Amino acid sequence: TMYLKYTFDDYGLHAVSKASQSDFPELIESKEIPLSEQIYQYLLNEAAHDNASHIAQSLNVPHLRANISKILNSDERLVKLPEKGPTGAIEFAVKDSR
């Protein structure tokens, strides 16, 4: 994957260059986090509950929807909710640790 860095000045776009890892460390870091951990953190901190398709879109990895579904069904930190979400899809949440 290649990232581009856009630089602007008072007149608009000034330059386009290839970005280095230090320009956007959050992009590089997200690639190093395992998908299962990204899903867990997303459900824990952002969504509370969600379905595989929407999680794939939210994590910007729609091509990994099948992998996300497998993780949701096998990760012991997550639980399948008894009722389907508003779209009719099965939703998952972080298991209560109490």
C-alpha positions as CSV (number, residue, x, y, z in Angstrom):
1,T,0.0,0.0,0.0
2,M,1.2,3.5,-0.9
3,Y,0.0,6.6,0.9
4,L,0.2,10.1,-0.6
5,K,0.9,13.3,1.3
6,Y,-0.9,16.5,0.2
7,T,0.5,19.8,1.2
8,F,-1.6,23.0,0.9
9,D,-0.7,26.7,1.1
10,D,-2.7,29.9,0.9
11,Y,-3.4,29.3,-2.8
12,G,-4.6,25.7,-2.5
13,L,-2.7,22.5,-3.3
14,H,1.0,23.1,-3.1
15,A,2.6,19.6,-3.5
16,V,1.9,15.9,-3.6
17,S,4.5,13.4,-2.4
18,K,4.8,9.9,-1.3
19,A,4.1,9.7,2.5
20,S,6.6,8.2,4.9
21,Q,5.6,6.2,8.0
22,S,6.3,9.2,10.2
23,D,3.7,11.3,8.3
24,F,0.7,9.1,9.2
25,P,1.7,6.7,12.1
26,E,-2.0,5.9,12.8
27,L,-2.3,4.4,9.4
28,I,0.7,2.2,9.9
29,E,-0.3,1.2,13.4
30,S,-3.8,0.1,12.3
31,K,-2.2,-2.3,9.8
32,E,-0.2,-4.0,12.6
33,I,-3.2,-4.7,14.9
34,P,-4.7,-8.1,14.3
35,L,-8.2,-8.1,12.8
36,S,-9.7,-9.8,15.8
37,E,-8.3,-7.0,18.1
38,Q,-9.6,-4.3,15.7
39,I,-13.1,-5.9,15.9
40,Y,-12.9,-6.2,19.7
41,Q,-11.8,-2.6,20.1
42,Y,-14.4,-1.3,17.6
43,L,-17.2,-3.1,19.6
44,L,-15.8,-2.1,22.9
45,N,-15.2,1.6,22.2
46,E,-17.3,2.7,19.2
47,A,-20.4,0.6,18.4
48,A,-21.4,-1.5,21.5
49,H,-23.1,-4.0,19.1
50,D,-22.9,-4.5,15.3
51,N,-23.1,-7.0,12.4
52,A,-20.2,-8.4,10.3
53,S,-21.0,-6.3,7.2
54,H,-21.2,-3.0,9.0
55,I,-18.0,-3.8,11.0
56,A,-16.2,-4.5,7.7
57,Q,-17.3,-1.2,6.3
58,S,-16.5,0.7,9.5
59,L,-13.0,-0.8,9.7
60,N,-12.6,-0.1,5.9
61,V,-12.0,-3.7,5.0
62,P,-15.2,-4.8,3.2
63,H,-13.2,-7.5,1.3
64,L,-12.6,-9.2,4.7
65,R,-16.3,-9.5,5.7
66,A,-16.2,-13.4,5.7
67,N,-13.1,-13.3,7.9
68,I,-14.9,-10.9,10.3
69,S,-17.9,-13.2,10.5
70,K,-15.6,-16.1,11.4
71,I,-13.9,-14.1,14.1
72,L,-17.2,-12.9,15.5
73,N,-18.4,-16.5,15.8
74,S,-15.2,-17.8,17.4
75,D,-13.8,-15.0,19.6
76,E,-14.6,-15.9,23.2
77,R,-14.6,-12.2,24.2
78,L,-17.7,-11.6,22.0
79,V,-21.2,-12.8,22.2
80,K,-24.0,-13.2,19.6
81,L,-27.0,-11.1,20.6
82,P,-30.4,-12.9,20.9
83,E,-32.3,-10.5,18.7
84,K,-31.4,-9.4,15.2
85,G,-30.5,-5.8,14.5
86,P,-32.6,-3.2,12.6
87,T,-31.3,-4.5,9.2
88,G,-32.2,-8.1,10.2
89,A,-28.6,-9.1,10.5
90,I,-27.2,-11.0,13.4
91,E,-25.3,-8.7,15.7
92,F,-22.5,-9.2,18.2
93,A,-21.2,-7.4,21.3
94,V,-18.4,-7.6,23.8
95,K,-19.2,-10.2,26.5
96,D,-19.9,-8.8,29.9
97,S,-16.9,-9.5,32.1
98,R,-18.7,-9.3,35.4
